[in-house]
Amino acid sequence: MNRKQIRIVVLLGALSIMGIITVQTYFLLQAWSIREKQLTQSIEIALKNTAYRFSKLNETAIPAANPVHRLSHDYFVVDINNVIDANILEFYLQSEFDKLNLHIAYEYGIYDCHSDRMVYGDFVSADGLSNEAQLGKELPKYSEYTYYFGVRFSSLNKAITSDMTVWLFFTVILLLSVVFFAYSLFIIFKQKRWSELQKDFMNNMTHEFKTPISSIGLAANVISDPEVIHQPERLQVYGTIISEQNTRLNQLVDKVLETAKLETSNIHISPERINLTELVESVTGSFRNSLPKETVFSIKQTGTPVAVSADVVHLTNVIYNLTDNAIKYGPEKPAIEISIQYKNKVVLLHFSDNGPGIPKQYGKKIFQKFFRIQAGNLQAAKGFGLGLYYVGIICKCHGWSISLETHAPSPACFVIKMPVKNHTD
């Protein structure tokens, strides 16, 4: 499946999921609204019946208008037109709620016109038990009535939710499906990326192997010529070519085989005290003999020198890889600056060059296995995409951090941060 097809599948899948979520949300809100309306109507009926029972008990006229008034989402007041007995009120309320199968917690209060406040109240749980200790704040007053009581249903939303278990269950299933879909896309893209990286690795490896194999084949053909047997000088030249290319081929094979072992858990670190400046000078010195005279190496040091604790072999390889990258991906006349800063129990090792730099979007990807930037001369340079991956692994094993501090169009600058546990030289 190519990139375009994957994008179409992702787009269609995302639109489908969004459509399903929209429909599910709509029906969920509709179900909530319907259930809330049903529950509210049942409560109003129970409260209205309570008012009618009081009117019969007190032999007073029933208010012409609806005696129940809803002041808020969960608070109702009921007009009685006469004094209210608290014990009778609680009995009437509970009996009416039981008739309509309303098992919902509530608290009530009775308005006292002499003190102008809700003076009596009680909390009744869903099972019908009273508990004054659970009373909330004083219930609000209502200026339109003289004799009335108020009822607040503090768990109204909870009651609605409990009646919508099936809807909520399917909503959770839908959300899990969305999460699974997103995770599946993540795995697909990750696998596709690994496939592309491995494909690039195989292509790079093929090109790397092709040169020494071709050179060995050419030299072998020349040596097999009977006339060359009588020319020792040519035999020696082509024998040297075969030997050098065979050595290079062995090195490439070893590098590929070591890739499988290049994991944090498989690398053994033998730390020792190392003079970092001397090691940097030693590694860069090996490059000076094989590079043009125009190549510029600059090594700077600031702060009081301290010895760093590191595996000398792996640290040497780290310095070599970063220097080799600066040369490989730099201009015809590379200028490499390596600076060492000692400050605040931390050693900062900077590698700067005068190359084209690395785009910001590749700042973290360059430390991934097999990753190579697909742009210009950066891709034209030979390599397996393992150099910076190795550098990142070694830094991690030592407890260091490495980062790319600058991005294209500025030249690349890598910084390794090495914490120093003590300052012994």
N, C-alpha and C positions, 0 to 999 in steps of 0.2 A: 504494500500500500504506500503510494507516494505522499509527499507532503500536502499536495492539494486535496487529495481524497481524505486525508486525516482531518484537514481543516473543515471540509464539508460535513464529515461525520460529527465532529465536535460541535459545529454550529447548529446542525439539526438536533443533536442530542440536547444542547443547551436550551434551544427554543422549546423543545418538547418538555423538558423539566420545568422551565419557567411557566409554560402553559399549564402543566399539571399543578404546580404550586399555586398559581393564580386561582384556578378553579377550586382547588382544595381550600384555599384561604377564604374564598367567597362563600362556599357552602358551610364552612366552619363558622364564619361570622353570622350567616343566616340562621344556622342551627342555634347558635348562642342567643341571637335576638329572639327567635321563636320561643326557646325555652325560658328566657327571662320574662317574656310577655306572659307566657302561661303561668309561671310561678307568681308573677305580680298580680295577675287576675285572681288566682286562687287566694292569695293573701288578702286582696281587697274584698273578696266575697266573704272570707272568714271574719274580717273586721266589720264588714257591713252587717253580717248576721249577729255579731256581738252587740252592735249598736241597737239592732232591732230587739234583741232579748232584753237589753237594759230599758228600752222604751216600754216594753210590756211589763217589766218588773216594777218600774217607777210610775207606770200609767201616765206617761207623757207622750206628747205627739212626736212622731218621727219627723226629723227635718225634711223639708220639701226637697231640698237638693241632696246630692250624694253626701252622706256624713263622713266619708273617708276622703282624706286629702293627702296626696303624696308630696312631701316637701323635698325629698332628695331620692337618690337611687335606692337607699335602704331604710328610709325613715318615713313613717306614716303617722298622721294624727286623725283621731276619730271624735266627732262631735256627739255629745250625749244629751245635752240640755238639762242635766240634773247632776246632783252630787253622785260620786262614784265610790263604791265600796271596793277596796283593793282586793280582798279575798275573793269576792264574787267575780271581779274582773279577771283575775288570773284563772279562775275556774272556767269562765266562759271562753276565754281565749284558747285555753288548752283543749277544751272539748270541741270547739269549732275547727281548730287545726287538725285534731285527730279525725274528724269527719271527712276532711279533704285530704287526709294522708300527708299532711305537711309536717315532716319531721325536720325542723330547722330551728336553730338556736335564736333566741331573741331576748331583748330587754325592754321593759316598759316603764313608763312613769306617768303620774297623774298630776294634772295642773291644779295648783291651789291659787284661787283668785285673790285670797287675802294676803298671801305673801308674794304673789306674782312670780311664782317659780314652780318647777316640776319637783314636788316634795317627796314623792314616794316612787320607788322603783325596785325592780328585781330582775335578775338574770335567770332565764329558763333555758336549759340545754336542750339538745335535740331529742334526748330521751325523756324530757318533761320534768327534770329535776331542777329545783330552784337553787341559786347560789349568788347571794348578794356580794360575795367577795370578788366576783368577776364583772361587776358593773363597771361600765366605762365612764366617760365624762357625762355631766348632767345633760339631759336631753334638751334640745332647743324648744323654745316656746313658739306659739302660733297666735297672733293677735286677733284673728278673725273669730275665734271661738271663746266661749266663757267657761263651759264645762267640757273638758275633753281629756283624753289620754293619748300618749304617744308610744309607738312601738318601733324599735330599731332592730333590724335583722343584720347583725354584724357579719354573719357567715353566708350572706346571700350569694356571693360569687362562688364560694366553695360548694354550695348546694347545686348551683347551675353546673359547675364543673363535674361534680360527681354523677350528674345525669347524662353527661356527654362522654362517658368513658370510651365508647366505641369510636366516636369521632376522633378523640385524642389518640387512641391506639393507632388508627389508620394514618393520622398525621405524623406520628413518630415513625411508622414504617416508611412513609414517604420521605421524611428527612434522612433516614438511614439509607434509602435508595439513592438520594442525592449525594450523600457523602461517599457511598460506594462508587457511584458514577465518577465523581471528581477524583477519587483515589485511582480508579481504573485508568482515567485519562493521564494522571501523573505517571503511572507505571508504563503506559504505552509510550509516552514521550520520552521517558527515561530509557526504556529499552531501545527505542529508535535512535536516541542520541548515542547510546553505547554501540549500536550496530554501525552507525556512521563513523564513530571514532575507530572501531576495530577495522572497518573497511579502509579508512585512511592509513591506519597502522600497517595493514597488509600491503597497501600500495607503496608506502614509504620503504618498507622492508624489502619489497621486490626491487625497487630502484637501487637501494643500497647494495643489495647482493649482486645486482646485474653488472656493476662496474668491475669488481674484482673477478667475477666469473669470466667476463668477457676478456679481461686482461690475461688471466691464466690460460684461457683457450687460445688466444692469439699467440702468446709466448710458446705454448705447447706445439702449435702448428709450425712455428718457425724452427723450434728445436728438432722436430721430426724430419725436417728437410735434410737429406743426406749430405748436401754441400756444407751445411752449417757445422757438421761434426768436425770439419777440418778448420774451423774458425773459432778458436778458444775464446777470443775476446767477445764475440757475439753470444757464445754459449754462456759466458759468465754474466753478461748483461741480462739476457732473458731468464737465466736461472735466478738472478737477483729479483727480477720482476715477479716471477712465480712465488718466490719465498716471501716477498713483501705482501703480495696480494693474498697469499694463503694466510699469513698472520692477520691481515685485516679481516678476512672472512671469518677466521676463528674468533676474533674479537666481537664481530657482529653477532655471531651465533651465541657466544657467551652472554652478550648483552640481552638478547631475546630470552634466553633461558633464565636469566636472573630476574626478568620482569615478574615471573610467577611468584618469586620470593619477596618482591618489593612491597611488603606490607609491614605496618608498625609492629605487629606481634612477631614477625620473623627476623627482625633486625636486632642484632646483639650490639650493645653499646659498651665500650670499655673506656670510660672517661679518665683523663689525666690532665695535669696542669700544662697549659700550652701558652706560649708567647704568640699572640695572635698576629702581631706586626711581622714577626720573622716568618711565620707560616705564609702570610699573604705575599711577602716578597719572594719566598721560595717558589710558590705556585706561579706567580706572574713571571718569574725568571724563566720558567720552562717554556713560556709562550714567546718570549723575546727572541729566542734563537730561531724560531720557525716563522716569524712574521716579518713583513717588510719594515724597513727602517722608519717609514712614515708613521707607524703605529706608535701612539703615545700612551704611556702608562703613568698614572699619577697616584701616589700613595700618601695620604695625609693622616696625621694622628693628633688628637686633641685630648687634653685631660691627663691625669696621672695613670700611667699604664698599670694594668693588673693582669694576672694570668687567668685565662678562662678554663673551665673544666669541660672537656669535650673529648670525643673519640677522634684521634688525630687523622685516621684514615678517612672517616666519613666527612669530617670538617674539610679536609683537603679536597675531597670530591665536590663538596658544596661550592667552595671557592672556585674550583676548576670549572664546574658547570656554569656558574653565573658569569665568569669571565669568558668562557667559550661562547655562550649565548650572545654576549655583547659584541664579540668579534664576528660571529656567524651572521647575525642579523643587522650589523652595523654598516656604515658606508665603506668605500674603498680605503679610506684612511681613518680607521677607528681611533677614537680618543677615549680611554677608559680611566675613570677616577674612582679609586677605592679609598674611603675615609673611615677611620676608626675613632669613635668618640667614647670616652670613659667618663660617666657622670651618674651620680645618685645610685650606685650599686648596680648599674646597668651598662652593658657594652652595646653600642649601636654600630653595626657594620653596614656601610652604604656602598652600593655598586651603581655607578652612574656611567652612562655612555653618551655618544653623540648620534645615536641612531634615530629612526623615524618614530620611535615610541610605540606604545601599545594602547589601543583604544580602551576607553573606560569600561565598556561592556564585557571585556575579556579579563578584567582585573583579578577575578577569583577563579575563572575557568582555566587559566593558564597553569594552575597547580593540579589540575585533574589529569588522570592517566590517559595517555594517547592524544591529549588535546593539542591541536596546532591551529594557529590563526590562519584562516583562509583569505589572505590578502597580500597581493604584490610579492615583493621579494621575501616576505616573511614565510610564505608557503614554498617559495622556490628553494630555500635553504634546506639542506639535507637534515634528517633527524627522525626519531621515532615518537617524539612527543613525550619523552620520559624524563628529560633533564630536570625541568622544574618540578615535576611530580616527585622525583627523588629528593630534590632539595626540600620540598615541603614535608615529606615523610621524615627526613633526618632532623629537621628543625622541631617537628612534633615530638620525636623520640627524646630529644634533649630538653624539652620543655621551653623551647624558644618560639618566637613568632616571626613570620616573614610576611611582608606586604609590599605591594607595588604603590609607591608614594606619588608618582606622577603618571600622567596619561597623555596619549597622542593629542596634539602634535608635538608636545614636549618630549624630549628623550626619556627613556625609561630609567627609573631609579628604584632599585630594590633595597629594602632595609630589613636587616635581621636584628631582632631585639633579644639580647642574651642577658638574663638576670645573673648577677654575680652574688654568690652566697657569702663570700668573705673576700677581703682585699689583700690576701697574701700574695706577694710577687712570686 
